[in-house]
Amino acid sequence: MASSSKDRETFVYIAKLAEQAERYDEMVEAMKKVAKLDVELSVEERNLFSVGYKNVVGSRRASWRILSKIEQKEESRGNEVNAKRIREYMHKVELELSKICSDIMIVLDEHLIPSTNVPESTVFYYKM
């Protein structure tokens, strides 16, 4: 148990460092490791988990919106070749988003929700 507690402390610290460095993919990975310990997360840990995923998803959503606007400009100019390239790139971003969302659902369903006995935590996870 002491090793698990030490691991948890290390993963949370890494997640905090990653957040400060705005390296949200790494923040998510660290918090996934905490979640996979199958323990009740503290309020701070839940927030780290949520913030990491929101930033990872948010950056991809922003990328998709920018690409969509550029695609519209290219189509309005009649440049179908570039519009097609942009659509392919948008598809790549969509696949990343899909993978991230699938990943969070698995962590929630298999680790976080089954490991909580606190109604506030359960509600938090379902709202994510």
Secondary structure, DSSP 8 states (H G I E B T S, - for coil): -HHHHHHHHHHHHHHHHHHHTT-HHHHHHHHHHHHTT-----HHHHHHHHHHHHHHHHHHHHHHHHHHHHHHHHHHTT-HHHHHHHHHHHHHHHHHHHHHHHHHHHHIIIIITTT---HHHHHHHHH-
